[in-house]
Amino acid sequence: MDTDPFGDDTPVYVISVAAQLSGLHPQTLRTYDRMGLVSPGRTAGRGRRYSMRDIVMLREIQRLSQEEGINLAGIKHILELQRENIRLAEELVKTRAALEDLANELESTRAVAARLAQQRRRGDSGDSAGTDLVPIRRTSVVVWHERGRRD
């Protein structure tokens, strides 16, 4: 875990410094804030405080606008899609970890079932009252489809 108190997300730069670092006019930063392109931190008195991540984002917005010719609405949409991609990637990592846990649990369950089946075949179960064997139940799975729909 990053313990640096002045890391990328620490809001430390006042608007005049952020404007200078990003190469933009302070009014442009205010406009970008109102549009939701960049969301700087706020002081108790509601003054804007920009982080280094915000400065990098401001530079990227300027690049997309000036070099790529993308309007601000398009840039906002691009940034929203990038945030959504990050969120989905994080969700995918969690899902993969959960699937790995389930696969491990399934493998463990299969191993126990195999040992139990082997004991039954050998006739080791003897008097089942003194064992921890669990009777095996057979189950079925039914998949339902909407009428007229084949997926």
C-alpha positions in Angstrom: 0.0 0.0 0.0 1.3 3.5 -0.9 1.9 5.4 2.3 3.3 8.5 0.6 1.1 11.4 1.9 1.9 13.4 -1.3 1.1 10.6 -3.8 -0.6 11.1 -7.1 -4.1 11.6 -5.6 -3.2 14.1 -2.9 -5.0 17.4 -3.7 -2.3 20.0 -3.0 -2.1 22.4 -6.0 -4.2 25.6 -6.0 -5.8 26.5 -9.3 -3.1 29.0 -10.4 -0.4 26.4 -9.9 -2.4 23.6 -11.5 -3.0 26.0 -14.5 0.7 26.7 -14.8 1.6 23.0 -14.5 -1.0 21.9 -17.1 -0.4 24.8 -19.4 -4.0 25.9 -19.3 -5.8 29.0 -18.2 -7.4 28.9 -14.7 -10.8 29.6 -16.4 -10.4 26.5 -18.5 -9.8 24.5 -15.4 -13.0 25.9 -13.9 -14.9 24.9 -17.1 -13.5 21.4 -17.1 -14.5 21.1 -13.4 -18.1 22.3 -14.1 -18.3 19.8 -17.0 -17.0 16.9 -14.8 -13.9 16.3 -16.9 -11.7 16.8 -13.9 -12.9 16.8 -10.3 -10.4 18.4 -8.0 -10.5 18.1 -4.3 -12.0 20.9 -2.2 -10.9 22.8 0.8 -13.3 23.6 3.7 -13.9 27.0 2.0 -14.7 25.2 -1.3 -11.4 26.2 -3.0 -10.1 23.8 -5.6 -7.1 21.7 -4.9 -5.6 19.7 -7.8 -3.5 16.5 -7.5 -0.8 15.4 -9.8 -3.2 12.9 -11.3 -5.5 15.8 -12.0 -2.7 17.7 -13.7 -1.9 14.6 -15.9 -5.6 14.4 -16.8 -5.7 18.1 -17.7 -2.8 17.6 -20.0 -4.5 14.6 -21.6 -7.7 16.5 -22.1 -5.7 19.3 -23.8 -3.9 16.8 -26.0 -7.2 15.1 -27.1 -8.7 18.5 -27.9 -5.7 20.1 -29.6 -4.0 17.2 -31.3 -6.8 14.8 -32.0 -9.5 17.5 -32.6 -12.0 15.9 -30.2 -14.6 18.2 -28.7 -15.2 18.4 -25.0 -18.4 16.2 -25.1 -16.4 13.5 -26.9 -13.5 13.8 -24.4 -16.0 13.5 -21.5 -17.4 10.3 -23.1 -13.9 8.9 -23.6 -13.0 9.6 -20.0 -16.2 7.9 -18.8 -15.5 4.8 -20.9 -12.0 4.7 -19.6 -13.3 4.8 -16.0 -15.8 2.1 -16.8 -13.1 -0.1 -18.3 -11.1 0.3 -15.1 -14.1 -0.6 -13.0 -14.8 -3.6 -15.2 -11.2 -4.8 -15.1 -11.3 -4.6 -11.3 -14.5 -6.5 -11.2 -13.0 -9.1 -13.6 -10.1 -9.6 -11.3 -12.4 -10.2 -8.3 -14.6 -12.6 -10.4 -11.5 -14.6 -11.5 -10.4 -14.9 -7.9 -13.8 -16.1 -6.9 -13.9 -18.6 -9.7 -10.4 -19.9 -8.7 -11.7 -20.3 -5.1 -14.7 -22.3 -6.5 -12.5 -24.4 -8.7 -10.3 -25.3 -5.7 -13.4 -26.1 -3.6 -14.7 -28.3 -6.4 -11.5 -30.1 -6.7 -11.4 -30.7 -3.0 -15.0 -32.0 -3.0 -14.2 -34.3 -5.9 -11.2 -35.7 -4.0 -13.4 -36.4 -1.0 -16.1 -38.0 -3.2 -13.4 -40.2 -4.9 -12.1 -41.4 -1.5 -15.7 -42.1 -0.3 -16.4 -44.0 -3.5 -13.2 -46.0 -3.1 -14.1 -46.9 0.5 -17.5 -48.1 -0.6 -16.0 -50.2 -3.4 -13.6 -51.8 -1.0 -16.3 -52.4 1.5 -14.5 -50.4 4.1 -17.7 -48.7 5.2 -18.8 -51.6 7.3 -21.2 -50.3 9.8 -22.1 -46.8 8.5 -23.2 -45.7 12.0 -19.6 -45.2 13.0 -18.4 -43.5 9.9 -18.6 -40.0 8.5 -19.8 -41.1 5.1 -22.5 -39.1 3.5 -25.0 -40.7 1.2 -24.6 -39.6 -2.4 -27.7 -38.0 -4.0 -28.2 -37.7 -7.7 -29.5 -34.4 -8.9 -30.6 -33.1 -12.3 -30.2 -29.7 -13.9 -33.0 -28.3 -16.1 -32.3 -25.4 -18.4 -35.3 -23.3 -19.4 -35.5 -21.2 -22.5 -38.0 -18.6 -23.5 -40.3 -19.7 -26.2 -39.1 -18.9 -29.6 -35.6 -18.0 -28.3 -32.6 -20.2 -28.8 -29.4 -19.0 -27.2 
